[in-house]
Amino acid sequence: MSSILTVRLDDDIKRSGTEVLLRHGLSPSAAIQKLFAYVVKNDELPFTERARPSNDEIERLVAVLDSFHSKKPSGMTDEELKDARMRDRYGSRS
């Protein structure tokens, strides 16, 4: 069974939006169908606006990411590093 959904839109928004959708290969009807399918599957809206994080929050997040990366060279050659990883993974090589 199919249902019909009627939506009121400003003429300019409808025209401009339809042009954008068509450039992306979607009709307005197909776009609405995808929207409803997404909402049902995910129980959320795909375009929920999120507040931009503050500069302090961005700096905190960057610091957390940086803490996962060593900025200092290990002092080992690539071959030594490879051998150490192989020993850790598979035990000592004879």
N, C-alpha and C positions, 0 to 999 in steps of 0.2 A: 504494500500500500504506500502511496506517495501523498505528501501534503504540500500545500502551497503556502509560502511565506510572503507576505506583502510588507515592504519596507518603504518608509518615506525618506527621501534624500533631497538635499539641495540639488538643483539641476546641474550646477557647475561641478559639484563634487561627484555626482553620478557620471558625468561625461568624462572628467579627468581620471577618475578611478577606473572606469571601464577601459580607457586607453592604456593605463598602466597594466591592468590585468591582462588585456589582450597581448601586450608586448611580452608578457611572461607566459603566454600560452594558456591563459585561463579565461573562461567566461565569468561574468558576475555570479551566475548560478553555481558554477563549479567551485568558485572561491568560497561561497557561503557553505556549500556542502563540505568542503575541506575544513572550514572553521568549525562547523558543528561536530564533525568527526573527531577533530582534535580535542574539543571541549569535553566530549563524552569519554574519549579514551584517557585523557590526562586529568580530568576534573579540575581544570584551570584554564585561564585565558592565555592565548599565546602572546599577547601584547601587553601584559601587565607592566606598567611603568615602574621602573626601579629608580630610587633616588641615586644620584651620582655620589660615590663615596667622597668623603672629605680628603683633603691633602694629607692630613694626619693618618687617616685610615689607609690611604694608598701607600704611604711611607711604611706603615706597619706591615702591610701585606708584602711589600717588596723585601723588607728585612727578613720576614719569615721565609720567603723563597730563597733569599741569599744564604740563609743559614743551612740550606740543604746542599749548597754547592761549595766546594772547596776552591778558594781563590788562590791558594798557595800551591806551587808545584810540589809534587810528592818527592822529588829528588830521585825518582826511579826512572830508568829508561823504559820505553814502551815494552821492550822484550822482558825486562824484569817485572814490570807490572803484570804483563800477560802470564808469566810463569807463576807469580804469586796468586793470581786469581785462579789459575788452573789447580794449584796445590790446595787452595781453599775449597774449591769445588769438588775435586776428584781425589784428593790425598796427594802424598808426595810421589814424585816421579823417580823411578830408579834409573 
